Amino acid sequence: MKKSKAIKQLENLSGEEFSFAMAVKAYRTREGLTQEQLAEKLGLKKSYISNIENKRDFVTLEQAIRFAKAFKEPAKIWMTFALQDMVDRTGVDVKVKLVA
């Protein structure tokens, strides 16, 4: 997936590669939501949102699609972030790209 200018800026600010965790936090703060409010919107526990944002927990593809639907954004993007996180955990230097 080609990185947008916004993603590149977020990576420069954070000093780390863009991830599902960063996407969730960026969405939540953009919408002015607390972790608790986002958890309610998704029907999840606040602790789970916190664990995702702090990379203590990872999401499945099904969960990534659930986030995308709740955020009214393309599932492909959220699935790509989730898959990339899974690959990164393995330590293999591979970049994920979904093709429709």
C-alpha positions in Angstrom: 0.0 0.0 0.0 1.4 3.4 -1.0 1.7 5.6 2.0 -0.2 8.9 2.0 1.4 12.1 3.1 -0.7 12.0 6.3 0.7 8.5 7.2 4.2 9.6 6.4 3.8 12.6 8.7 2.4 10.5 11.5 5.4 8.2 11.2 7.8 11.1 11.3 6.1 12.5 14.4 5.9 9.2 16.2 9.3 7.8 15.0 7.7 4.4 14.2 6.1 2.6 11.3 2.3 3.2 10.9 0.3 0.4 12.5 -3.2 -0.7 13.4 -2.6 0.7 16.9 -1.7 4.1 15.5 -4.7 4.1 13.1 -7.1 3.4 16.0 -5.6 6.1 18.2 -5.5 8.6 15.3 -9.2 7.9 14.4 -10.3 8.1 18.0 -8.5 11.4 18.7 -9.7 12.9 15.4 -13.3 12.1 16.4 -12.7 13.5 19.9 -13.6 10.1 21.5 -12.2 8.6 24.7 -11.2 5.0 24.7 -14.3 4.3 26.7 -16.5 6.0 24.1 -14.9 4.2 21.2 -15.2 0.9 23.1 -19.0 1.6 23.5 -19.3 2.4 19.8 -17.7 -0.9 18.9 -19.3 -3.0 21.6 -15.9 -3.8 23.1 -14.2 -3.2 26.5 -12.2 -0.1 27.1 -9.3 -2.3 28.3 -9.2 -3.9 24.8 -9.0 -0.6 23.1 -6.2 0.4 25.4 -4.4 -2.8 24.7 -4.7 -2.3 21.0 -3.5 1.3 21.1 -0.5 0.2 23.2 0.3 -2.8 21.0 -0.4 -5.3 23.8 -3.2 -6.9 21.8 -3.6 -7.4 18.1 -6.8 -7.8 16.0 -8.0 -10.5 13.7 -9.1 -9.7 10.2 -12.7 -10.0 11.3 -12.1 -7.5 14.0 -10.3 -5.1 11.5 -13.4 -5.3 9.3 -15.6 -4.5 12.4 -13.5 -1.4 13.1 -13.7 -0.3 9.4 -17.5 -0.6 9.4 -17.8 1.3 12.7 -15.5 4.0 11.3 -17.3 4.0 7.9 -14.0 3.5 6.2 -12.7 1.0 3.6 -12.1 -2.4 5.1 -9.1 -3.0 2.8 -7.1 -0.3 4.6 -7.9 -1.6 8.1 -7.2 -5.2 7.0 -3.9 -4.1 5.6 -2.8 -2.5 8.9 -3.9 -5.6 10.8 -2.1 -8.0 8.5 1.0 -5.8 8.6 1.0 -6.0 12.4 0.7 -9.8 12.2 3.7 -10.0 9.8 5.8 -7.5 11.8 5.3 -9.7 14.9 7.0 -12.5 13.1 10.1 -10.4 12.6 10.0 -11.0 8.8 10.8 -7.9 6.7 7.8 -8.1 4.4 5.3 -5.4 3.5 1.6 -6.3 3.0 -0.3 -5.0 0.1 -3.9 -6.0 -0.6 -5.2 -6.0 -4.1 -8.9 -5.9 -4.8 
